[in-house]
Amino acid sequence: MIEKFKILLFAFVIVMLFGCKDAATDNNTNKPVYFLVSEINPTHNDSFILPLTNPEDIKHAREIISNPGSTKTKIVVAKIAKGNGPYVNKDLIGGKTWSWHVTEFLSFADNTAEIYDGNPTYVEENLDEWIRITSGTIGFWTYTISQEVSVYD
């Protein structure tokens, strides 16, 4: 009996020291989940990668993918900066690597100011001007979350 108690006590101490991960707690670790943002009706044939860490934002993004008609708030509003961050921002549709990346997700919106509308290719071709004029904010009207992706593929 004492031996079982020691084993249980040892197991309890290990769990308390090192924790126990499960799917419910994994979303609270602030590890990014990456999504492809692309055109609703393709004309520019480009895309970009969006990292999300907030569980509610991740849930909303997944709802857009599974049921695009479920919400009007489909536009990704975010801050961008030059260079790579913790991931390489790729155009998974056109096969390009962008020289900018998302630094902060601001919100999902049903519309944005016209100054934030554009497309990833235009931003790439006019990056310094885009950042200067918009303070690095994007909110492309005809783009939304299209799939969850791995940036390590």
Secondary structure as UniProt FT lines:
FT   HELIX           2..18
FT   HELIX           23..26
FT   HELIX           27..29
FT   STRAND          33..39
FT   STRAND          47..52
FT   HELIX           55..66
FT   HELIX           68..70
FT   STRAND          75..82
FT   TURN            92..94
FT   STRAND          100..109
FT   HELIX           114..116
FT   HELIX           120..125
FT   HELIX           127..134
FT   STRAND          137..138
FT   TURN            141..142
FT   STRAND          143..149
FT   TURN            151..152
//
